[in-house]
Amino acid sequence: MFTYVKLKNYKSLVDFEVDLTSSKNNPKKMIIIYGENGAGKTNFINAFFTLFDTLSTKIYKKALDKFILEKIKNKEDEEELELLVNKMVKEDLKILDNISDIIEETKTIGSKDNMVLEFGFKVNGKNGVYYLETDSESIVKEKLEYVLDKNKTKYFELSTNNKNNYINPSLFKSDKYLNEIKDLADKFWGKHSFLSILLFEQQDKNKQYISKNINNNIFDVIKYFLSMSIYIKNSSNTEKGKVSVDKKFIPKMYNGSIKINEEEKLNYTEKILNNFFTSIYSDIKQVYYKKERKDDKLNYTLFIKKQIYEKIIDLDFQLESTGTQKLLRLFPLMLSSFKKNNVVAIDELDSGIHDILTASILESLFNNIKGQFILTTHNTTILESDIKKECIYIFNIDSNGKKILVPITDYEKEHPNINFRKRYLKGIYYGIPIVSSLDFTDILEE
């Protein structure tokens, strides 16, 4: 779980730091973030997505090259490739297969200084720090510190100043493979992160070879970063996300196609979805999958039995409200937070969902989380819930324009007689819009 985040020249967060630990220096299991529009909430959540993207560039590069090579073999595939490219341009989608694309998307516009992302974390009870620094084109410094043989130590530190480069030889079980990794770093580091290079090696080589040559601790860190589940709606109103779904469930919960021997997973997913939706909606009487066997596959689509006036009607789940459909998309992320070490980050969790329902779901989640759940919201009902107030954070902008994110308890300690919701809405903790009186007659005056 994350203990702190430091960002420099990252989108609108030019010089930013937030502490995510409790008074006992343990990472908080839930972080609920408030703030006015434009304060930086989405950019903060996006930083976790950027961390994930930097891990995957080497793998994406190989996959994209292979895909293009296969698609240009004949005319039909060329047309399919052209359609895909046009779709990506239209929907502002990118495959970030090198670090320069990531930098272009995330570095503060007009900034001359380097961009820095630094994450403090705690995995399996062990503290670590990951640091990544870029200029406008490539990585210029990368460092990882984590526990090795019971003591926290430097795993590696690489920079464009080769004199300072260091890779801990204790990470490797053979000098030969250490030298191979150094050669790969010489070839690819800067365009790809060192963690991305190691992840590519892990997936490119067989499991026995990797375990025989590299200490598994470093892959524990990589696995932890990869296991994050993230949901964001970007500026073009396009949803993007990644979900680490427990193997007990099917990953695509609305519809899809699975192998016949995976039907037990489908049945279990159906049972859990039925329990969830019938608990939160009185008019939904049953949630179930319509199934169709075709060859060695099982096609499925989610349906509900819904009471409309005095009749029970079978409806395709896609006909449900926007908020209900969003809950289905977010449900795998909620489940992910029940697993130890898993981090979930959701931007605007409450968008399209009733305030009381959102607060009720979060209260229930809070009691069951084993990982870490980070979210942004405008739903002030949560401030009156039983969730610990140290988990409530406010995004503020100080007199110098610096953006800060601090727990609401930094302003006022928790007390039974304090109504945090009322005091937040009065502006006592800041983080709310300051709007001058609006007169549309004046606004529309020519």
Sine and cosine of phi, psi and omega as CSV:
sin_phi,cos_phi,sin_psi,cos_psi,sin_omega,cos_omega
0.00,0.00,0.43,-0.90,-0.08,-1.00
-0.99,0.11,0.67,-0.74,0.00,-1.00
-0.97,-0.23,-0.50,0.86,0.10,-1.00
-0.34,-0.94,0.29,-0.96,0.08,-1.00
-0.68,-0.73,0.75,-0.66,0.13,-0.99
-0.85,-0.52,0.74,-0.68,0.00,-1.00
-0.73,-0.68,0.66,-0.75,0.11,-0.99
-0.74,-0.67,0.74,-0.67,0.00,-1.00
0.79,0.61,0.64,0.77,0.07,-1.00
-0.95,-0.31,0.95,-0.32,-0.05,-1.00
0.76,0.66,-0.82,-0.57,-0.02,-1.00
-1.00,0.07,-0.04,1.00,-0.05,-1.00
-0.99,-0.12,1.00,0.04,-0.16,-0.99
-0.98,0.21,-0.64,0.77,0.01,-1.00
-0.54,-0.84,1.00,-0.04,-0.27,-0.96
-0.74,-0.67,0.63,-0.77,0.07,-1.00
-0.49,-0.87,0.67,-0.74,0.05,-1.00
-0.66,-0.76,0.69,-0.73,0.05,-1.00
-0.99,-0.10,0.82,-0.57,-0.06,-1.00
-0.94,-0.34,0.36,0.93,-0.04,-1.00
-0.96,-0.27,0.36,-0.93,0.07,-1.00
-0.99,0.11,-0.04,-1.00,0.01,-1.00
-0.90,0.44,-0.34,0.94,0.02,-1.00
-1.00,-0.09,0.23,0.97,0.03,-1.00
0.90,0.43,0.37,0.93,0.12,-0.99
-0.99,-0.13,0.59,-0.81,0.03,-1.00
-0.89,0.46,0.71,-0.71,0.04,-1.00
-0.94,0.33,0.63,-0.78,-0.07,-1.00
-0.99,0.15,-0.29,0.96,0.07,-1.00
-0.66,-0.75,0.71,-0.70,0.06,-1.00
-0.80,-0.60,0.91,-0.42,-0.02,-1.00
-0.93,-0.37,0.88,-0.47,-0.18,-0.98
-0.94,-0.33,0.81,-0.59,0.09,-1.00
-0.93,-0.36,0.30,-0.95,0.08,-1.00
0.31,-0.95,0.38,-0.92,0.00,-1.00
-0.93,0.36,0.28,-0.96,0.03,-1.00
-0.86,0.51,0.70,-0.72,0.02,-1.00
1.00,0.08,0.07,1.00,-0.03,-1.00
-0.95,0.30,-0.46,0.89,0.00,-1.00
0.82,-0.57,0.18,0.98,-0.06,-1.00
-0.88,0.47,-0.75,0.66,-0.01,-1.00
-0.90,0.44,-0.64,0.77,0.00,-1.00
-0.90,0.44,-0.58,0.82,0.05,-1.00
-0.90,0.44,-0.73,0.68,0.04,-1.00
-0.89,0.46,-0.61,0.80,-0.02,-1.00
-0.90,0.43,-0.43,0.90,0.01,-1.00
-0.87,0.50,-0.57,0.82,0.04,-1.00
-0.94,0.35,-0.58,0.81,0.06,-1.00
-0.91,0.41,-0.63,0.77,0.03,-1.00
-0.89,0.45,-0.66,0.75,0.07,-1.00
-0.83,0.55,-0.73,0.68,0.03,-1.00
-0.88,0.48,-0.70,0.71,-0.02,-1.00
-0.86,0.50,-0.63,0.78,-0.02,-1.00
-0.92,0.40,-0.40,0.92,0.03,-1.00
-0.97,0.23,-0.39,0.92,-0.25,-0.97
-0.96,-0.28,-0.02,1.00,-0.13,-0.99
-0.87,0.49,-0.66,0.75,-0.05,-1.00
-0.91,0.40,-0.64,0.76,0.02,-1.00
-0.94,0.35,-0.69,0.72,0.03,-1.00
-0.86,0.50,-0.65,0.76,-0.03,-1.00
-0.87,0.50,-0.73,0.68,0.00,-1.00
-0.91,0.42,-0.69,0.72,-0.03,-1.00
-0.90,0.44,-0.66,0.75,-0.01,-1.00
-0.92,0.38,-0.69,0.73,0.03,-1.00
-0.87,0.49,-0.68,0.73,0.01,-1.00
-0.90,0.43,-0.68,0.74,-0.01,-1.00
-0.88,0.47,-0.74,0.68,-0.02,-1.00
-0.90,0.44,-0.66,0.75,0.00,-1.00
-0.87,0.49,-0.66,0.75,0.00,-1.00
-0.94,0.33,-0.57,0.82,-0.10,-0.99
-0.98,0.19,-0.32,0.95,-0.04,-1.00
-0.99,-0.11,0.23,0.97,-0.02,-1.00
-0.95,0.30,-0.50,0.86,0.05,-1.00
-0.60,-0.80,0.16,-0.99,-0.11,-0.99
-0.87,0.49,-0.67,0.74,-0.03,-1.00
-0.87,0.49,-0.67,0.74,0.00,-1.00
-0.93,0.36,-0.55,0.84,0.06,-1.00
-0.88,0.48,-0.67,0.74,0.02,-1.00
-0.91,0.41,-0.64,0.77,0.03,-1.00
-0.90,0.45,-0.66,0.75,0.01,-1.00
-0.90,0.43,-0.66,0.76,0.02,-1.00
-0.89,0.45,-0.66,0.75,0.03,-1.00
-0.89,0.46,-0.66,0.75,0.00,-1.00
-0.90,0.44,-0.71,0.71,0.00,-1.00
-0.89,0.47,-0.70,0.72,0.02,-1.00
-0.88,0.48,-0.64,0.77,0.02,-1.00
-0.90,0.44,-0.67,0.74,-0.01,-1.00
-0.91,0.41,-0.63,0.78,0.03,-1.00
-0.91,0.41,-0.71,0.71,-0.03,-1.00
-0.88,0.47,-0.66,0.75,-0.08,-1.00
-1.00,-0.09,0.14,0.99,0.03,-1.00
0.84,0.53,0.66,0.75,0.02,-1.00
-0.98,-0.18,0.58,-0.81,0.01,-1.00
-0.70,-0.72,0.58,-0.81,0.20,-0.98
-0.99,-0.14,0.95,-0.32,-0.11,-0.99
-1.00,0.10,1.00,0.06,-0.09,-1.00
-0.99,-0.16,0.11,0.99,0.16,-0.99
-0.46,-0.89,0.34,-0.94,-0.17,-0.99
-0.93,0.38,-0.47,0.88,-0.04,-1.00
-0.90,0.44,-0.57,0.82,0.06,-1.00
-0.90,0.43,-0.65,0.76,0.01,-1.00
-0.91,0.42,-0.69,0.72,0.01,-1.00
-0.88,0.47,-0.69,0.72,0.00,-1.00
-0.85,0.52,-0.60,0.80,-0.02,-1.00
-0.98,0.21,-0.44,0.90,-0.23,-0.97
-0.88,-0.48,-0.41,0.91,-0.05,-1.00
-0.94,0.35,0.67,-0.74,-0.02,-1.00
-0.80,0.60,0.77,-0.63,-0.03,-1.00
-0.87,0.49,0.79,-0.62,0.04,-1.00
0.99,0.15,0.01,1.00,-0.03,-1.00
-0.98,0.21,0.70,-0.71,0.03,-1.00
-1.00,-0.10,-0.48,0.88,0.01,-1.00
-0.97,0.24,0.28,-0.96,-0.04,-1.00
-0.94,0.35,0.41,-0.91,0.12,-0.99
-1.00,0.00,0.67,-0.74,-0.01,-1.00
-0.78,-0.63,0.73,-0.68,0.17,-0.99
-0.83,-0.55,0.84,-0.54,0.00,-1.00
-0.74,-0.67,0.79,-0.61,-0.05,-1.00
-0.83,-0.56,0.86,-0.52,0.20,-0.98
-1.00,0.02,0.64,-0.77,-0.07,-1.00
-0.54,-0.84,0.27,-0.96,0.05,-1.00
-0.69,-0.72,0.90,-0.43,-0.02,-1.00
-0.83,-0.56,0.79,-0.61,-0.01,-1.00
0.80,0.59,0.62,0.79,0.04,-1.00
0.98,0.21,0.11,0.99,-0.04,-1.00
-0.91,-0.42,0.72,-0.69,-0.02,-1.00
-1.00,0.06,0.55,-0.83,0.04,-1.00
-0.49,-0.87,0.19,-0.98,0.04,-1.00
-0.65,-0.76,0.75,-0.67,0.11,-0.99
-0.87,-0.49,0.77,-0.64,-0.09,-1.00
-0.81,-0.59,0.74,-0.67,0.03,-1.00
-0.68,-0.73,0.80,-0.61,-0.01,-1.00
-0.78,-0.63,0.69,-0.72,0.00,-1.00
-0.76,-0.65,0.41,-0.91,0.26,-0.96
-1.00,-0.06,-0.50,-0.87,-0.05,-1.00
-0.99,0.12,-0.05,1.00,-0.07,-1.00
-0.75,-0.67,-0.54,0.84,-0.13,-0.99
-0.46,-0.89,0.12,-0.99,0.06,-1.00
-0.96,0.28,0.73,-0.68,0.03,-1.00
-0.92,-0.38,-0.29,0.96,0.05,-1.00
-0.39,-0.92,0.63,-0.78,0.03,-1.00
-0.53,-0.85,0.68,-0.74,-0.06,-1.00
-0.52,-0.85,0.61,-0.79,0.10,-0.99
-0.73,-0.68,0.77,-0.64,0.13,-0.99
-0.86,-0.51,0.71,-0.70,-0.01,-1.00
-0.30,-0.95,0.13,-0.99,-0.06,-1.00
-0.97,0.23,0.73,-0.68,0.08,-1.00
-0.66,-0.75,0.85,-0.53,-0.05,-1.00
0.82,0.57,0.75,0.66,0.12,-0.99
0.98,0.22,-0.19,0.98,-0.02,-1.00
-0.87,-0.49,0.61,-0.79,0.07,-1.00
-0.95,0.31,0.75,-0.66,-0.06,-1.00
-0.53,-0.85,0.17,-0.99,0.02,-1.00
-0.99,0.12,0.85,-0.52,0.04,-1.00
-0.98,0.19,-0.71,0.70,0.07,-1.00
-0.31,-0.95,0.40,-0.91,0.16,-0.99
-0.56,-0.83,0.90,-0.43,-0.03,-1.00
-0.87,-0.50,0.62,-0.78,0.06,-1.00
-0.51,-0.86,0.22,-0.98,0.01,-1.00
-0.93,0.37,-0.31,0.95,0.15,-0.99
-1.00,0.08,1.00,-0.08,-0.15,-0.99
-0.84,0.54,-0.37,0.93,-0.02,-1.00
-0.90,0.43,-0.46,0.89,-0.05,-1.00
-1.00,-0.08,0.01,1.00,-0.06,-1.00
-0.93,0.38,0.69,-0.72,-0.03,-1.00
-0.51,-0.86,0.78,-0.63,0.16,-0.99
-0.82,-0.57,0.86,-0.52,-0.09,-1.00
-0.90,0.44,0.91,-0.42,-0.02,-1.00
-0.89,0.45,-0.38,0.93,0.00,-1.00
-0.93,0.38,-0.27,0.96,0.05,-1.00
-0.95,0.32,-0.37,0.93,-0.12,-0.99
-0.92,-0.39,0.59,-0.81,-0.07,-1.00
-0.99,-0.12,-0.04,1.00,0.08,-1.00
-0.55,-0.84,0.66,-0.75,0.02,-1.00
-0.90,0.43,-0.54,0.84,-0.02,-1.00
-0.88,0.48,-0.72,0.69,-0.04,-1.00
-0.96,0.29,-0.55,0.84,0.09,-1.00
-0.85,0.53,-0.69,0.72,0.02,-1.00
-0.92,0.39,-0.58,0.81,0.06,-1.00
-0.89,0.46,-0.68,0.73,0.01,-1.00
-0.91,0.41,-0.63,0.77,0.05,-1.00
-0.88,0.48,-0.64,0.77,0.04,-1.00
-0.90,0.44,-0.67,0.74,0.03,-1.00
-0.90,0.44,-0.63,0.77,0.03,-1.00
-0.90,0.44,-0.65,0.76,0.05,-1.00
-0.87,0.49,-0.60,0.80,-0.05,-1.00
-0.98,0.19,-0.68,0.74,-0.23,-0.97
-0.90,-0.43,-0.33,0.94,-0.09,-1.00
-0.92,0.40,0.65,-0.76,-0.09,-1.00
0.94,-0.34,-0.77,0.64,0.11,-0.99
-0.99,0.14,-0.51,0.86,0.08,-1.00
-0.75,-0.66,0.50,-0.87,0.04,-1.00
-0.96,0.29,0.34,-0.94,0.03,-1.00
-0.90,0.43,-0.61,0.79,0.05,-1.00
-0.90,0.43,-0.59,0.80,0.04,-1.00
-0.91,0.42,-0.63,0.77,0.03,-1.00
-0.90,0.43,-0.70,0.72,0.02,-1.00
-0.91,0.41,-0.64,0.77,0.03,-1.00
-0.90,0.45,-0.65,0.76,0.05,-1.00
-0.89,0.46,-0.68,0.73,0.04,-1.00
-0.87,0.50,-0.69,0.73,-0.02,-1.00
-0.87,0.49,-0.64,0.77,-0.04,-1.00
-0.99,0.11,-0.39,0.92,-0.04,-1.00
-1.00,0.09,-0.48,0.88,-0.04,-1.00
-0.97,-0.23,0.31,-0.95,0.02,-1.00
-0.97,0.26,0.39,-0.92,-0.14,-0.99
-0.86,0.50,-0.65,0.76,-0.04,-1.00
-0.90,0.43,-0.64,0.77,-0.02,-1.00
-0.90,0.43,-0.69,0.73,-0.02,-1.00
-0.91,0.41,-0.74,0.68,-0.04,-1.00
-0.91,0.41,-0.45,0.89,0.00,-1.00
-0.97,0.23,-0.36,0.93,-0.14,-0.99
-0.90,-0.44,-0.35,0.94,-0.06,-1.00
-0.78,-0.63,0.68,-0.74,0.11,-0.99
-0.88,0.48,0.75,-0.67,-0.12,-0.99
-0.94,0.33,-0.26,0.97,-0.04,-1.00
-0.83,0.56,-0.64,0.77,-0.04,-1.00
-0.93,0.37,-0.51,0.86,0.05,-1.00
-0.98,0.22,-0.38,0.93,0.14,-0.99
-0.89,0.46,-0.64,0.76,0.02,-1.00
-0.93,0.38,-0.73,0.69,0.00,-1.00
-0.88,0.48,-0.70,0.72,0.02,-1.00
-0.87,0.49,-0.64,0.77,0.02,-1.00
-0.88,0.47,-0.73,0.68,0.02,-1.00
-0.90,0.45,-0.63,0.77,-0.02,-1.00
-0.94,0.34,-0.42,0.91,-0.08,-1.00
-0.98,0.19,-0.05,1.00,0.03,-1.00
-0.87,0.49,0.61,-0.79,0.13,-0.99
-0.91,-0.41,0.81,-0.58,-0.16,-0.99
-0.71,-0.70,0.64,-0.77,0.02,-1.00
-0.69,-0.73,0.82,-0.57,-0.01,-1.00
-0.64,-0.77,0.59,-0.81,0.21,-0.98
-0.95,-0.33,0.89,-0.46,-0.12,-0.99
-1.00,0.10,-0.10,-1.00,-0.13,-0.99
-0.89,0.45,-0.45,0.89,0.02,-1.00
-1.00,0.01,0.22,0.98,0.04,-1.00
0.93,0.37,0.33,0.95,0.05,-1.00
-1.00,-0.07,0.74,-0.67,0.02,-1.00
-0.98,0.18,0.65,-0.76,0.16,-0.99
-0.69,-0.72,0.54,-0.84,-0.03,-1.00
-0.15,-0.99,0.23,-0.97,0.13,-0.99
-0.64,-0.77,0.64,-0.76,-0.07,-1.00
-0.76,-0.65,0.75,-0.66,0.14,-0.99
-0.99,-0.14,0.99,-0.16,-0.09,-1.00
-1.00,0.00,0.71,-0.70,0.10,-1.00
-0.84,0.54,0.64,-0.77,-0.07,-1.00
-0.90,0.43,-0.21,0.98,0.03,-1.00
-0.96,0.28,-0.31,0.95,-0.08,-1.00
-0.93,-0.37,0.35,-0.94,0.17,-0.99
-0.99,0.13,0.64,-0.77,-0.09,-1.00
-0.94,0.33,-0.61,0.79,0.01,-1.00
-0.99,-0.11,0.97,-0.25,-0.19,-0.98
-1.00,0.04,-0.29,0.96,0.01,-1.00
-0.99,0.11,-0.85,0.53,0.04,-1.00
-0.45,-0.89,0.21,-0.98,-0.01,-1.00
0.31,-0.95,-0.26,-0.97,-0.01,-1.00
-0.67,-0.74,0.76,-0.66,-0.02,-1.00
-0.76,-0.65,0.22,-0.98,0.09,-1.00
-0.95,0.31,0.47,-0.88,-0.03,-1.00
-0.84,0.55,-0.62,0.79,-0.05,-1.00
-0.96,0.27,0.00,1.00,0.06,-1.00
-0.99,-0.16,0.17,0.99,-0.07,-1.00
-0.89,0.46,-0.52,0.85,0.01,-1.00
-0.88,0.47,-0.62,0.78,0.07,-1.00
-0.88,0.48,-0.69,0.73,-0.01,-1.00
-0.89,0.47,-0.68,0.73,0.00,-1.00
-0.90,0.43,-0.63,0.78,0.02,-1.00
-0.92,0.38,-0.67,0.74,0.05,-1.00
-0.87,0.49,-0.69,0.73,0.03,-1.00
-0.85,0.52,-0.70,0.71,-0.02,-1.00
-0.88,0.48,-0.71,0.70,-0.03,-1.00
-0.92,0.39,-0.67,0.74,0.03,-1.00
-0.90,0.44,-0.63,0.78,0.03,-1.00
-0.89,0.46,-0.70,0.72,0.02,-1.00
-0.87,0.49,-0.68,0.74,-0.07,-1.00
-0.93,0.38,-0.83,0.56,-0.13,-0.99
-0.95,0.31,-0.55,0.84,0.06,-1.00
-0.95,0.30,-0.33,0.94,0.05,-1.00
-0.98,0.20,-0.52,0.85,-0.11,-0.99
-0.98,-0.22,-0.21,0.98,0.04,-1.00
-0.79,-0.62,0.86,-0.52,-0.04,-1.00
-0.95,0.31,-0.40,0.92,-0.04,-1.00
-1.00,-0.02,-0.14,0.99,0.10,-1.00
-1.00,-0.03,0.90,-0.43,-0.10,-0.99
-0.99,-0.10,-0.42,0.91,0.01,-1.00
-0.33,-0.94,0.57,-0.82,0.12,-0.99
-0.86,-0.51,0.78,-0.63,-0.08,-1.00
-0.46,-0.89,0.28,-0.96,0.05,-1.00
-0.98,-0.21,0.73,-0.69,0.23,-0.97
-1.00,0.05,0.80,-0.60,-0.11,-0.99
-0.89,-0.46,0.52,-0.86,0.07,-1.00
-0.60,-0.80,0.86,-0.50,0.04,-1.00
-0.99,0.14,0.75,-0.66,0.04,-1.00
-0.62,-0.78,0.93,-0.37,-0.10,-1.00
0.83,0.55,-0.84,-0.55,-0.02,-1.00
-0.98,-0.18,0.31,0.95,-0.03,-1.00
-0.89,-0.46,0.38,-0.92,0.08,-1.00
-0.84,-0.54,0.94,-0.35,0.05,-1.00
-1.00,0.06,0.62,-0.79,-0.06,-1.00
-0.60,-0.80,0.49,-0.87,0.09,-1.00
-0.60,-0.80,0.67,-0.74,-0.05,-1.00
-0.99,0.16,0.75,-0.66,0.04,-1.00
-0.79,-0.61,0.30,-0.95,0.12,-0.99
-0.76,-0.65,0.45,-0.89,0.22,-0.98
-0.98,-0.21,0.89,-0.45,-0.12,-0.99
-0.84,-0.54,0.69,-0.72,0.04,-1.00
-0.99,0.12,0.88,-0.47,0.05,-1.00
-0.85,-0.53,0.93,-0.38,-0.21,-0.98
0.83,0.56,-0.86,-0.51,-0.08,-1.00
-0.97,-0.26,0.19,0.98,-0.05,-1.00
-0.92,-0.39,0.51,-0.86,0.13,-0.99
-0.99,-0.16,0.89,-0.45,-0.08,-1.00
-0.93,-0.37,0.67,-0.74,0.12,-0.99
-1.00,0.07,0.83,-0.56,-0.04,-1.00
-0.77,-0.63,0.65,-0.76,0.19,-0.98
-0.88,0.48,0.72,-0.69,-0.06,-1.00
-0.85,0.53,-0.45,0.89,-0.02,-1.00
-0.91,0.42,-0.30,0.96,0.02,-1.00
-1.00,0.06,-0.07,1.00,0.02,-1.00
-0.95,0.31,0.15,-0.99,-0.04,-1.00
-0.91,0.42,0.31,-0.95,0.01,-1.00
-0.84,0.54,-0.69,0.72,-0.02,-1.00
-0.91,0.42,-0.64,0.76,0.01,-1.00
-0.92,0.39,-0.64,0.76,0.05,-1.00
-0.91,0.42,-0.60,0.80,0.03,-1.00
-0.90,0.44,-0.63,0.78,0.04,-1.00
-0.86,0.50,-0.59,0.81,0.05,-1.00
-0.91,0.41,-0.66,0.75,0.02,-1.00
-0.91,0.41,-0.56,0.83,-0.03,-1.00
-1.00,0.09,-0.29,0.96,-0.09,-1.00
-0.84,0.54,-0.70,0.72,0.04,-1.00
-0.88,0.48,-0.55,0.84,0.04,-1.00
-0.93,0.38,-0.65,0.76,0.06,-1.00
-0.86,0.51,-0.71,0.70,0.00,-1.00
-0.89,0.46,-0.58,0.82,-0.02,-1.00
-0.87,0.48,-0.53,0.85,-0.03,-1.00
-0.95,0.32,-0.18,0.98,0.02,-1.00
-0.99,0.16,-0.15,0.99,-0.04,-1.00
-0.99,-0.12,0.69,-0.73,-0.04,-1.00
-0.82,0.57,0.70,-0.72,0.04,-1.00
0.97,0.25,-0.25,0.97,-0.03,-1.00
-0.94,0.35,0.69,-0.72,0.04,-1.00
-0.93,-0.36,0.73,-0.68,0.05,-1.00
-0.86,-0.51,0.76,-0.65,0.03,-1.00
-0.77,-0.64,0.86,-0.51,-0.06,-1.00
-0.79,-0.62,0.79,-0.61,0.07,-1.00
-1.00,-0.03,0.75,-0.66,0.01,-1.00
0.79,0.61,0.85,0.53,0.03,-1.00
-0.81,0.58,-0.62,0.79,-0.15,-0.99
-0.99,0.11,-0.11,0.99,-0.06,-1.00
-0.85,0.53,0.88,-0.48,0.02,-1.00
1.00,0.10,0.00,1.00,-0.05,-1.00
-0.88,-0.47,0.67,-0.74,-0.06,-1.00
-0.86,0.52,0.62,-0.78,-0.04,-1.00
-0.81,0.59,-0.74,0.67,-0.06,-1.00
-0.91,0.41,-0.63,0.78,0.02,-1.00
-0.91,0.42,-0.69,0.72,0.03,-1.00
-0.86,0.52,-0.74,0.67,-0.01,-1.00
-0.88,0.47,-0.65,0.76,0.00,-1.00
-0.91,0.42,-0.68,0.73,0.02,-1.00
-0.89,0.46,-0.70,0.72,-0.03,-1.00
-0.92,0.39,-0.61,0.79,0.06,-1.00
-0.87,0.49,-0.69,0.73,0.01,-1.00
-0.92,0.39,-0.67,0.74,0.03,-1.00
-0.88,0.48,-0.68,0.73,-0.06,-1.00
-0.82,0.57,-0.59,0.81,-0.03,-1.00
-0.98,0.20,-0.20,0.98,-0.10,-1.00
-0.87,-0.50,-0.12,0.99,-0.07,-1.00
-0.92,0.40,0.72,-0.69,0.11,-0.99
-0.91,-0.41,-0.22,0.98,0.07,-1.00
-0.96,-0.27,-0.76,-0.64,-0.01,-1.00
-0.64,-0.77,0.73,-0.68,-0.07,-1.00
-0.86,-0.51,0.91,-0.42,-0.02,-1.00
-0.90,-0.43,0.77,-0.63,-0.04,-1.00
-0.52,-0.85,0.40,-0.92,0.15,-0.99
-0.93,-0.36,0.47,-0.88,-0.07,-1.00
-0.34,-0.94,0.34,-0.94,0.20,-0.98
-0.90,-0.43,0.10,1.00,-0.08,-1.00
-0.99,0.15,0.97,-0.23,-0.06,-1.00
-0.98,0.20,-0.17,0.99,0.06,-1.00
-0.86,0.51,-0.53,0.85,-0.02,-1.00
-0.87,0.49,-0.48,0.88,-0.01,-1.00
-0.91,0.42,-0.30,0.95,0.03,-1.00
-0.98,-0.21,0.13,0.99,0.01,-1.00
-0.99,0.12,0.00,-1.00,0.00,-1.00
-1.00,0.04,0.08,1.00,0.04,-1.00
-0.91,0.41,0.69,-0.73,-0.04,-1.00
-0.83,0.56,0.72,-0.69,-0.07,-1.00
-0.94,0.35,-0.33,0.94,0.07,-1.00
-0.92,0.40,-0.26,0.97,0.03,-1.00
-1.00,0.05,-0.14,0.99,0.00,-1.00
-1.00,-0.02,0.82,-0.58,-0.01,-1.00
-0.88,-0.48,0.54,-0.84,0.02,-1.00
-0.87,-0.49,0.80,-0.61,0.11,-0.99
-1.00,0.08,0.87,-0.49,0.00,-1.00
-0.81,-0.59,0.32,-0.95,0.07,-1.00
-0.86,-0.51,0.87,-0.49,-0.07,-1.00
-0.98,0.19,-0.05,-1.00,-0.10,-1.00
-0.90,0.43,-0.35,0.94,0.03,-1.00
-1.00,-0.09,0.09,1.00,0.01,-1.00
1.00,0.08,0.07,1.00,0.02,-1.00
-0.98,0.22,0.69,-0.73,-0.02,-1.00
-1.00,-0.05,0.77,-0.63,-0.02,-1.00
-0.79,-0.61,0.53,-0.85,0.02,-1.00
-0.77,-0.63,0.92,-0.39,-0.07,-1.00
-0.69,-0.72,0.41,-0.91,0.07,-1.00
-0.90,0.43,0.53,-0.85,0.02,-1.00
-0.89,0.46,-0.41,0.91,0.01,-1.00
-0.96,0.29,-0.18,0.98,0.14,-0.99
-0.94,0.33,-0.42,0.91,0.04,-1.00
-1.00,0.04,-0.61,0.79,-0.10,-0.99
-0.38,-0.93,0.80,-0.60,-0.01,-1.00
-0.93,0.36,0.47,-0.88,-0.03,-1.00
-0.91,0.42,0.71,-0.71,0.00,-1.00
-0.46,-0.89,0.63,-0.78,-0.04,-1.00
-0.83,0.55,-0.47,0.88,-0.06,-1.00
-1.00,0.04,-0.05,1.00,-0.03,-1.00
-0.99,-0.11,0.82,-0.57,0.11,-0.99
-0.99,-0.13,0.99,-0.14,-0.08,-1.00
-0.89,0.45,-0.54,0.84,-0.02,-1.00
-0.90,0.43,-0.77,0.64,-0.02,-1.00
-0.88,0.48,-0.66,0.75,-0.05,-1.00
-0.95,0.31,-0.55,0.84,0.08,-1.00
-0.91,0.41,-0.72,0.70,-0.02,-1.00
-0.92,0.40,-0.41,0.91,0.07,-1.00
-0.99,0.17,-0.14,0.99,0.04,-1.00
1.00,-0.01,0.18,0.98,-0.03,-1.00
-0.91,0.42,-0.54,0.84,0.01,-1.00
-0.98,-0.20,0.14,0.99,-0.05,-1.00
0.89,0.46,-0.42,-0.91,0.06,-1.00
0.94,0.33,0.32,0.95,0.06,-1.00
-0.81,-0.59,0.39,-0.92,0.01,-1.00
-0.91,0.42,0.63,-0.77,0.14,-0.99
-0.95,-0.30,0.97,-0.24,-0.15,-0.99
-0.93,-0.37,0.80,-0.60,0.13,-0.99
-0.96,0.28,0.32,-0.95,-0.05,-1.00
-0.86,0.51,0.71,-0.70,-0.02,-1.00
-0.99,-0.17,0.71,-0.70,0.09,-1.00
-0.72,-0.70,0.97,-0.26,-0.07,-1.00
-0.92,0.40,-0.36,0.93,0.09,-1.00
-0.89,0.45,-0.70,0.72,0.04,-1.00
-0.93,0.37,-0.65,0.76,-0.04,-1.00
-0.88,0.47,-0.64,0.77,-0.07,-1.00
-1.00,0.02,-0.03,1.00,-0.02,-1.00
-0.92,0.38,0.75,-0.66,-0.03,-1.00
-0.99,0.13,0.00,0.00,0.00,0.00
